Amino acid sequence: MSPKEIVEKMISEDSFSKWLKLNIINIKKGSCTLKTTINKEMTNGFNLSHGGICFSIADSCLAFAANSYGKITLTKSAEIHFIKKVNLNDTIVANCHHSLKDENNFSVELTNQHHEKIANFIGLVHFTNEGWS
């Protein structure tokens, strides 16, 4: 399967990514770019995006990039560093790249509609022996 076919299959069975209204901008082996807009259901008591939303956007972007190689891939660990607050109606772009230093590491940069960096996310994955079909 091609990276695009893998991601289409993943999204078709991923209710949470659908709920996040993730739009794939670009997918190729080892990388993914997607975007979404923060809606009212995604906000916390301060009317800002809940931190778990940005984490989830980055985690989905990582999953799509890692699985694009054709092996079913699972996240083993992940961390996020928040840089800037995210407001209601902000458009978030997540851009994931495979690390050249460690084959199991991926990094995701999240930016807003003003191209300001809002968070950095790093994930460690496990590539299974099971392929996508």
C-alpha positions, 0 to 999 in steps of 0.5 A: 500500500502507498503511504496515502492509502495507509493513512486513508485506511487509518483515518477511516477506522479512527473516530478520534482523528475524525472528531479532530477534523484532521485534514491531511496536507501531505503524506510520504514515507516518514513524514506527514503534514496535517491541519485542523481548526480549534473548535469550542469542544476542544477548549478548556475552562480558559477558552483555550485549546486543551493541552490534550488536543495539541498532544493528540493532533501531534500523536496522530501526525506521528502515527500517520508518518510512522505507519507510512513505511508500510509496517504497523507502528505503535507509539511507545512514548511521547512528550510535548513542550508547549511554547505558545497558547492556542486559542479558539478558532486557531488553525493548527498545522502539524508537521512530522519528520522522521529523525535521521539520528534514531530510526525510532524517533519522530518529531512533530512541530505544531504551528498556528495560522500565523506560522508561530511555533506553538509546540514541539512533540517527540515520539518514540515508536515500535515498528512491528513485523506486521505490514499494512494490506 
